[in-house]
Amino acid sequence: GKSLSLICGALSWLRDFEEKKRQEEARLLAPEGGGQPGQLPAAEPGPPGSQGTAGEPDWVTAFVQKKEERDLVDRLKEEQIRRKKREDRLEKIRHNIQLKYAAKRKRSEEDETKRLLQLSKEVLSEGAGVDVLEQLDHNEEELILAEYESDEEKKAIPGLEEDDDDLEEEHVTKIYYCSRTHSQLSQFVREVQKSPFGKDTRLVSLGSRQNLCVNEEVRSLGALQLINDRCMEMQKNKHEKKSDEEMEGKKRRVSRAVCPFYSYEQMQFLRDEVLVEVKDIEQLVALGKETKACPYYGSRFAIPAAQLVVLPYQMLLHEPTRTAAGIKLKDQVVIIDEAHNLIDTITCIHSAEVSGSQLCCAHSQLWQYMERYRKRLKAKNLMYIKQILYLLERFVAVLGGNVNQNPGCQAVSQTGTVLKSINDFLFQSQIDNINLFKVQRYCEKSLISRKLFGFVERYGDPATAVKTKRENQKLAGLQNFLLTLQQGSDKEGSLQSPPAEAENDQLRTASPLMQIEGFLSALTNANQDGRVILNRQGTVGQSSLKFLLLNPAVHFAKVVKECHAVIIAGGTMQPVADFRDQLLSCAGVDPARVVEFSCGHVIPPENILPIILCSGPSNQQLEFTYQTRDLPQMMDETGRILCNLCNVVPGGVVCFFPSYEYEKQVYAHWEKTGLLTRLATKKKIFQEPKKANQVEQVLVEYAKCIKRCSQAGGQMTGALLLSVVGGKMSEGINFSDDLGRCVIMVGMPYPNIKSPELQEKMTWLDKTMPRAAGQAPSRVLIENLCMKAVNQSIGRAIRHQKDFASILLLDHRYARPAIFNKLPQWIRERTQVKPAFGSAFAELRK
């Protein structure tokens, strides 16, 4: 119901808004009282020589006003013509006039591609004998960095941008809808299709290249960063192709890969198809394959004319991504759905972590790259590569290591975690004299991490070999290079580095330099808004540097400032104070602009029974603090409660523990005392897996078991699922109907106060936020984090209007007013506090 409410509310507003705008335009463009069209009532001129308000003569004021009116009318006329063109074009497509042209175009495009392929093969065979000594293997040409010009010396290159002119279309007023996952967005688009607005709304779905790329060769790279880089490179090749053709007379350049789907004409066609009919991402990809057009770029071309743009969080909240996608927020409406984690999401998008082994590995790769191509690289490139090498060297030194030795073998002398402000970190690393903005821009523009990845792909990963540069430097160029090759192929042999290998595996899928670029860019935040965490563990390879963003409001402020309206929505948003204090007031939003709206649930009151239980069957008080929760009597009491419940609750019971560790500990204790066996007579027991790829399987088995039991009758009445707050089952999964007849929360899932990140955030809040109702902001933060997690977990049950379930909160602390008031309103209104188990059990039975 939430999505549908958002769709109908927002799109009705948009329709009314467009109608008002059209009437206003018509009024301005209509000839008034025989005067010129668009004449507004002019300012009454005073007596000649009299002064206007700003001390200007009246005739000047009147002239300026007239000019502004004329400009406005001209702009409106242009806009009308553009709109008319667009509407005619879309109308034609609705009636299929263009479809036959499209098929014809596609065929000629395919023939053209074949011809080009043939040509390039001939070129290769001709060029084979030329200049063998200097020429590198032609595939290697693309590993060399192109000449780099920094901003100051950039000259406009004529002729490069001209084909983008007709792209510039006015952005119509639109609604940006974003949610967390790809599947949530698809679900939303399907709701739009079913709604009364499904037929006449111009909707476009945006996604990452990973979701939208239809070029199999690029898709197969797997890692998002690699797909992005490869795609950018193919486009660059397309631009370079143009300038290469002008150099026809000189030595023919080797032809480079260009993406066949990046065809301007076909993408224009795709854009129009997208605007004619609402399509979700799957339909968009299918259309792209069919029309041989890139859905990733085709969908972006559709943004200006679209009324509703559906996109993932990251794309909207991360400014560089937003700009790259061509999203303009000025005066638009933004709806952020599933926003309960908004603060965490912004913090995560802008935080970054790199390990010691990644730093060493990147240094080693980049150094080998520089040595191999030193003669071919221009001075500017060498300068920046040396700067990056220096940065990497300093980062490893800060962790207490040396880049020239194996990170897995270097023990760290002072282990532990240290927090630094950004400036202190830059001084301590001795890199405060390097302009990180320039280095970051260089990495972005030169695609160096992509080149490096290609280099490593070809020559094996030098980082697996223990290299000591001192010896290497004695060997001259070629010999040195052969050595790295041989070391690359010796991976299985004695040169393999110890424990760090396991973590290196996952890093090899992408160049470590890509991770490091993210860290460098994080260091360009303002000093007060973030911290650097130096985490020194065991070896240099296992140690890490992490940037932690403390003030998410700085990145959210731009969104709020530019937009006409921002709607932050979710099913379980309580407590809301966080959003108000940490995001909105920190971003400088006027409190009068903040409106809160929350509504009840569609279920009748008798369909839900929330109980706060203060003590168990043997009168043991329930208090799961860090000190008391490990006591055997506490774990026994929890077991007794579960046994009693499983005797009376049909179907599925989901039980949430505060952490994986505690769940494991309780499970082991129950196994030892024989309680598990007693539980298993009534319910089959499932545990939430730690690995994401096993979740689906456990859920399927859980559901199957419940269905089987309900049909078979007998002693077994269903299943019990032991889950973890904040784990895979606590968000985005529906335990509707028989899958969740009772949800149990064991204890209170307070975050780990000992974590340095959280401590730093608490200190920062206490410094920057006012005290609310006599409570320290850090205390409020801890309670809010705890209750957000609870609300998210218990919200997994009761998913539609005929559903029913009981909710059990095991801990007397839930009855405290400060905590109790943070439960969602529709649950809070119906919650009973039960001091003793007997009366609670009687209610549950009923």
N, C-alpha and C positions, 0 to 999 in steps of 0.2 A: 504493500500500500504506500510505503514511503516514496518509492521511485515514481509511482503514478501521480502522487500528490505534487511532487516537484515538477514533473513534466507538465501537468495540466496548469499548475499555478504559473510557472515561468513562461510557458508558451502562450497562455492567454494574455499575460502582461505584454509579451512581445508583439502579439497581434494588435492589441489596442494601441501600443506605442507607435507601431508602423502606421496605423490608420490615422492617428493624430498628426503624425509627421506629414503624411500625404495631404491631409486637409490644409495644414499650415502652408505647404508648398503651393497648393492650388490657389490659396488666398494671395500669396505673394506674386504668383505668376499671372493671376487674372488681371486684365486691364481694368483699372479702377476709375469710375466716373469719367471715362473718355480720356484719361491721362495716359501716360506711358505705362506699358505693362510693368507690374512690380513696383509701382511708385508707392512708397510708404508716405503717410502724412508727414509733410516736410516741417522742419522747425520754422516757426513764425519768424521772419526776419524783423529785427528791431529797426529803429531809425538808423540811417547810414552813419557809420562811424561809431555806433555803440559797441560796447565790449561784451563778449560771451562770458560764460561762467569761468572758463580757464584763463581769462584775460586775453582771449583771441577775439579779433573782430567777428561779428556774427556771420558775415558772408563766408568767412573761412570755415567756421563751424558747419554752416549749411552745406558748403561744398564737400567737406570731408564726409558728412553724413550721407550726401547723395552718392558719393563715390562708393562708400561701403555698401549702400543698398544695391547699386548696380552690380558690384562684384558678387554680392550674395545671389542676386538673380541669375547672373551668368553661371555661377557655380551650380545652382539648382538645375539650370537648364542642362548643363553638361551631365550632371548626375542622372537626370531623367532619361537623356538619350542613352547613357550607359545601361541604365536599368532596363530600358525598353529592349535594347539589343540582347541583354542577358535573358530576359523573359522570352523573347522570340526564339532565341537559340534553344532554350530548354523545352519550349512548346514543340518545336520541330522534332526534337529527339523523342519527346513523348509519342509523337506520331510516326516515329521510325524513318523519317526521310533520310537521315544521315547514315543509317546502319549499312546500307549497301555500299556507300562510299568507303566506310570504315573497312569493310572486308577487302575491298579492292586495294586500299592503301596498305593493308597488312601484308597482302600477297606481294606487292611491289617492294615493300620494305624487306621481306624475306629474301627476294631475289637479289636485292642490293647487298644484303649481308653476305650472301654466298659469294657474290662477285668480289667483294672486298677481301674475304678470306682467301680466295684464290690468288688475288693480286699480292696479298702480303706474303703468301708462301713463295711466290715467284721472287719477290724482292729479297726475301731471306736467302734464297738459293743463289741469286746473283751476287749479293753482298758478301758471300762467304769468304772470298779470297783476300779481301781488302786489308791491308795494314795490320797483319796478324799480331805484330808485336805489342802495339799499344792497345789494340781492341780487346775489350773484356768479352767474355761469353755474353751473348746478347741478352740473356735473361738477367744478367747481372747489372746491365745498364740501369734498370729501374731501382737498384739498391742505392745508387748514388744520389746524394741530396742535391736538389736543384739550387741554383744560386739564390741566396736569401738577401732581401733588402728589408731593413727595419723601417718603422713608420716614417722616420724623419726623411729618408731618402726615397720614399715611394713616389713614383710619378704615375699619373693616370695612364693606363695603357689603352690607346684608342682602339675601338673595334672589338673590345672583349665583352663589353656589357650590352652591346646594342640589341641582342636578340631577347633581352629581358624587358624591353620597354612595354610591350603590349600586355605584360603580366600585371603591371601596376593597376590594380583595380581598387576602387574605393572599398574599404572594409565596411560592410553594412553592420548595423547594431546587432549584436549576437549574444548568445549565451554560451559560455564555456562550462561544460560539465566534466568534472574529473573525479575519478575514484581510484582505488588502490591497485586492483588487479585487472588483468586482461579479461578474465571471465566475468567480473562484476560489470565491466563496461559493455560486454556483449549482451549481458542480461538486460542492461538498461536500454540498449538499442532495440532489443526485441520488445520491450515495454512500449517504446515510442511507436514501433510499427503497429502495435495493437491499439494504441490510443487514438482518440478522434483526430489527433494532429498528424497521424502517420502518413497520410496521403500528400499533404501539401507543405511539409516542412523540409527545408533544404538542410540535411544533416550530413556531417562528414566525421568519420572516425579516424583519429590519428593513433599511430603506434610506433614502436621502435622498428629499426630495420630488421631486427631479429624476427619480429612478427610479420612484417610486410614485404620483405625482400622476396622476389620471385626468380632471382637469378641463382640457379642451383649451385653453380660453382662458388659463388660468394656465400650462400647460406651454409654450405658444408664446412665453412671455417669455424662455426659453432660459437665461439666467444663473441659477445656483442661488440667489444672494442675492435676486434679484428675485422668483423663485418663492416663496421663503420669506416675504418681506415681504408679497407679495400675498395669500398664504394666511392669514397672521396677521391681515391687515386684514379679510379677509372674515369671519373668525371674530368679530373685534371688532364688526363690523357686526351679526352675529347677536345678540350680547349686547345691543348698543345698541338693537336693534329692540325687545327686550322693554321696556326702560325708555321707549322712544319711545311705545309703545302706551299707556303710563300717562299720557303727556302729550297724549293724544288731543285734549283741549279746546283746547289752544294751537294755534298755526299748525302745519299738518301738515309734518313734516320730509320732505325728499326721500328716497325709498327708495334704499338703497345695495345694491350687489351682495353677495349672500350665496351661498356655495357650495352647490349642490344635492346634492353628494355627502356633505356634512358633516351627515348625519342620524343622530342618536344611535341610533335603533332599528335602522336598516339596518347601522350599524357594529357593533352588538352581534351582529347576525346574522352578519356577516362574521367577527367574532372567533371565534364558535363553529365556523363552517365551517373556519377556519384550524386550530383545535385538533383537529378530528376527523381531518384527513388531512394528511400532510406535503406542503407546497406550496413551490415555489421562487418567486422574485420574479416571474417571468413569469406563472406560474399565478395568483399573488396579484393581479396587475394585471388579468388577464382576469376573475377573479372579481369584482373591484371594479367593472369596467365593467358586468358582467352584473347585479349586484345593486344598482347605483347607490349604492355605499357607498365611502367613502374608504379605500383600502388603507393609506395612511400612518398614519392614526389608528386604523383598525380593527386593524391589526397591533399597535399599541401597547397597545390594550385587552387583547390576548391575553397580554401579558408576564407578569402575575402568575401565571396558571395554567399557563404553558408550562414544559416540562422542559428544552428545549434552545432557546436563542435565538441565532440566527445573524446577525452584524452586522459592518459595516465597522469597521476600526481606529479611525477618527476618532471614531466615535460612542462608543466605549468609553473612549478615552484622553483625550478632551477633556471636562473636568468639566462645564462649562455644557451641552454637548450631551447628556451622560449624564443630567444631572438633568432636562433638558427632555423626554427620551425616557421618563422614568419608570423608569430602570434602577437597581435597588438592589443593590449588590454585597455587602452585609453577609452573611457566611457562605456566599457562593455560590462556584462554581468557575469560573475563567476560563481558557480555552485561547486563546493567541495563536499562530496558525499563520503560516507564512511570515515568521518573526520575525527573519530575518537583518538587516533594516533597522530593527529596533524603535527603536534609539537615535536614528537619523536621523529616523524618522517622528515621534517625540515632539518632537524639536527643531524640525522643520518646522511641525508643527501649532501650536506655541507661538511661532514667530518671525513677523515681519511686515515688509513693506517698502513704502514709499511714495515716489513720485518727485516732484520739484519741480513738474512740470506737473500732477500730480494735486492737489497741495496748492493751487496757484494756481487751478486749475479749480474745486475744491470751494469755495474762499473766494469766488470770483466768483459761483458759483451761489447760495451761501447768502446772500450779501449782497443779491443781487437779490431773492431770496425774501423776506428780511426787509423790504426796502423796499416790496415789493408788498403784503405783508399786515400791515404794522406795526400798522394800526388794529384788525385783527381778532385779533391775538395777545395773550394774557394776559401779565402782567408776568413770571411765572415762566418762560414760554417765551422771552420776549425776553432775559431774563437769561442763560439757558443758551446761546441762539444767539450772543449777544455773546461769551460765554466761548469757544465753539468757534471763532468768527471770530478771537479774540485768539490762541488756540493755533495756528491755521493761519498767522497772520501771523508769529508767533515762529518757527515751524518753517522758514518760507521765509527768514526773516532769518538763521537759523543756517546755512542753506545759502549765504548771501551774496547774497540777492536781496530784492526788494520785491514784495509781492503785487499792487500796483497797476499793475505793468508786465508786458508779455508775457514769460512765462518762457522762451520760445524765443529771445528777442532779448537777454536779459541774460547777458553773459559772466561767468563766475565768476573772481574775481581769483586766489584761492589754490586750485589744483586739488590733488587727492590724497585720501587716505583717512585719517580720524581715528577712533580708538576711544575711547569715553567710558564710564564707569560710568553707571548710570541716574541716580543723584543728580547727578553732574557735568553730565550733559546737561540735567536739569531746571533746574539753577542757570544754566547758560550760556544756556538759552533764556528765562530769566526767567519760568518758569511754575511754580516750586516752590511758589507760594502758591495754586495752583488744586487743588481736590480732584478728582483724575482719576477716583477711584472713583465720585463723584457724576455727573461728566460722562458716564462710560461707561454708568452706569445710566440716565441720561436718554436717551442715544442708543438704548439697547435698548428702553426702555418707550414712548418717544414715536414710534418708527418714523420719525424725522426723515429718514433717508436715503431711505426709500421715498417720503415726501412730496416730497422734493427731486427725486427721479427723475421723479415724475409731473409736477412743475412744469417741469423741463427738457424732458421729452418734449413738453409742450404748447407751450412758448415758444422752442424752439430753444436751443442751448447758448450762453449768453452768453460762455463762456470762449473761444470761437473768435474773439470780437471783441476787439480791443485796447481795453480800457476804461481811461480814466484817470478815477478817481473825482472828482478835483478838479473837472473840468468837469461831470461828471454831476450833482454835487450842486447846481449852480446851477439845473438844470432841476427843476421841481416834479414831484410824483408821476407824473401820467399821461404827461406829455411824456417824462419819463425812461423810463417803461415802454415807450412807443411806440418810443423810440430802441433799446431792447434788442431789441424785436421785429424792427425793421428790420435791426438788425445780425445777428440770428439768420438772417434770410432772405438776407442778403448773403454767406452762407458762401462761395459760389463766388468772390465778388468780391475786391476788393483787400484786404479786412480779414483774409483768411486768414493765420493765423500760420505762420511758416516751419517748419524741420525737425521740431519737436515734433509736427507733425500726424500723422505715421505712427504714433507710439506712442499718440497720443490715440485713434486709431481703435479699438484694442482696448479702451480704457478706456471708450469711450462706451457699450459694451454695458451697463455698470452705472454707478451713480453713484459717482464717486471717493470720496465720503464713506464709502462702505461699507468700502473698503480702509483708510481712515484710522482708522475705528473699531477695526479690528483692531490697528493700531499703538498707539492710545491704551490699549487693554486690555493690550497687552504691557508698556507702561511701568509697569503696576501690580505687576509682579513684584518680588521682593525684590532689593535693590541688588546683592548678591553673586552672584545667579544668572544675570545676563545683562549684555549690553553693547549700547550703541547705536553703530552704525557710520555716520559721516557720510561719504558718498561724493560728493565735489565733482568734477564732470566738465564741461568745456566750458561749457555753459549751465546756468542754474538748472533749466530744464525737464528736462535729462538727469541732473541730480544726484539723489541719493536719500538717504533716512534708512532704516536697517534695524535692527530689533531682533533680536539674536541670543541665543537661550537657551543658556546654557553647562551648566546642570545639569538634565538631563532627569529625574533622580531625584525632584526635588520634585513633579513632576506624576504620577510613577508610584507614589510612596510611598502615596498614598491607596488606590490599587487593591490594592497588596500588603497594606496594613494591614487592609482590610475583608474581603478574601476568605478563604474557607476554604482554598483552594489556587489557585495560579497556575501554569499550565503554559506555558512558552515553547518553541515547537516550530518546526522547519524542516528542510528537506532538506540545506541547507548552512549549518550554524550555526557551524562552526569559523572562527576561534578564539573560544572561549566566554568567555575571561577578561573581555572588555569588559562582558558582561552582568553578570557577578559583581561587578566593581569599580565600574563607572560607574552601573549601575542599581540593583542589589540592596543592596550594602553602603552605598552613599550614601543609599539610602532607609531605612537602619536595619534591614535584615533580618538576623536572627540567622543566622550562617553554618551553624549546625546544621540550619536549615530548608531550605537549598539542596541539592537532590539532582540530580546529573547523570546522564543516561542516554543512551548513544549506541549504535547497532547497525550492523552491517555492511550490505553490499548483497546483494541476492538473486543477482547474477550470479556464475558461477564465475570463479576467478582468471584463467583463460586468455582471458576475454572482454574484458580491458582491458589495455592496454600504456601505462603512463605513463612518459615518459622526460624526464629533465632533461638538456638538451644544452649542453655547455660550450663547444664550438667548432664552426665550420662546415666545409664541404667543403675549403676552402683553408686550414684550420687557423687562421683568424682567431678569436681568443677572443670569445665573445659576451658583451658587457656593454653594456646599453642605458641608460647613465646620461644625464642631461641633456647632459653634456659630449660623450659619445662617439656618441650615437645618430644625430646628424646627419652623421657622417662618411660619404663616399661608399662606402668599403670595407665599412662596417657594413650599409648598405642593399643593396649588391651581394650580400654574403654571405647576407642574409635571402632575397633573390631566388633565389639558387642552391639554398638549402634547400627553398624552396617548389617550385621546378621539379622537383627530384629526387623530392619527395614526390608531386607530382601525377602523376608517371610511374607510381607503383606503387599509390597509394591509389584504390580504386574510389569511385564515387558522389560525395558532397558533402564538401568540406573547408571548415571554418569557421576563419578566422584573425582573432584579436583583437589590436588595436593599443591602446596605452595612451591615445591621445586622437585626436579628429577631425583635429587639426592634423597630427599625425605621420602618420596614415594618408594624408592628402592629399599630404604631402611625399614619402613613400615611393612613392606611386602615380605622382606626377609624375616622380620620378627613374627609375622602371622604364620609364615611357613613353619617356623620353629615351634610355635605354640599349638599348631594343629588347627588354627582358626580358618585358615584358607580352605582346608578340606570341608569344614562345616559350611562355609560360604558357598563352596562349589556344588553343594547338593541342590541349592535353589537356583543359582545363577552361574553361567559359564563366565570365567574371569578373563578379561582382555586387558593388556597394558598398552599405553600409548608408546609407539616406537620412537626412538631418538632420530632415526633417519627419515627424512621427508619422503623418500621414494617408497617407504613401506606403509605410509599412513593409509593410502587408498585401500590397500589389501586388508588391513586390520578393520577398517570401517565396513568393508563388504562382508567380511566374516561375522562381524558384530551384528549387522543388520540381518544376515541370513539366519543366524542362530535365534534371534528374537522371533523372526517369522516362523521358523520351524517349531519353536516351543509353543507359540500361540495356536498353531494348527494342531499339534500333536497332543496337547494336554499333558498330564503326567506331573511328576514332581518338579522337574526343571521348568521355571516360569519365564526365563529370559536370560539376559546377560548383564554383567557388571563391567563397566569400562573405567579403569583407573587412569586418570589424565593429569596433566600438569598445567597450572595457570601460566598463561603466556606461551604455552607450547602449541603444537600443531592443531589441537582440537579446540582451543579456546577462542578461535576466531574464524569467522566465515564458514563454519560448518553447521548444518541444520540437524538438530536432534529432535525432529518434530514427531508428533504422535507417539507410537510405541517405542521409538528409539530413545526417548528421554521422558519417562514418567516421573522421574525424581532426579534432581540435580543436587549434589551435596558438595559443600565447600568446607574443607578441613582447615581450620585455622584462618589466619589472615595473611595474605601474600604480600607482606611488606617487602620492598626492595632491599637489596643487600647494602646496608648503610656503610659497610666498610669499604665499598668500592670507591677508588680515588675519584672516578668520574662524578659519582653522585655527590661525594663530599664537596667537590669543587663547585658543582652546580648549587648545592645548598648554601655554601659560603657566598657565592655570587648573588643568589636571591636575597639573602639576608642583608647584603650590602645595598642592593639596588631597589628592592621592593618595600613599600610601606607595610607596617604590621597591620594585619586585619583582625579586628575584634580581639586584640590582645594576644594573638597567636603569632609566633615567628613564621615568616613565609616558608622557611625550610621545613618546619613541622607540617604546615599545610600541604606542601609539595609531597611529602612522604605519605600522608593520609590519602591525598588525591590519587597518587600513583597506585596505592593499594586498592582503593575502591574502584578505580577505573578497571583494574584487572578483574576484580570480583564481578562488576556489572557486565563486563564483556563475557565472562565465562557463564554466569547464570542466564544470560540472554540467549544461550544456545537452545534452550527449550522454549516451548510455546511460540510457534512460528506462524500460526494462522488463527482465524477467529473461532474455530471449533476445537482447538487444541486445549489440553489441560495438563497440569503437572504440579508437583510439590517441589519446593526449594528449601533446602535445609542449610542454615549457616551454623557451623559448629564452633562457637567461641563466644564467651559471655561478653567480650569486648564490642561485639557488633551492636549491643544494646545501648552503648554510650551515645548521647545525642549527636556529638560531632560526627560520629561515624554513621549512625542510623540515618541522619538527614542527607547522607550522600548516596543513598540507594535511589534507583530510578523511582520517580513519583508513583507510577502505576503499580510497582511492587511494594513500595514503602506503605502506601495507603492500606494494603491488605496484610501487612506483616504482623505476626503475633510473637511476643517475647515469652518463652516458656522457661521458667526457672528449673522445672523438674522434667525428667524424661517421660514419666507416666502420662501426663495430660497431653504432651506433644504426640505421643504414640497413638493415643485414643483419637486425636484429630486426624492423624495420617490414615488410620484404619478406615475412618469414615470416608 
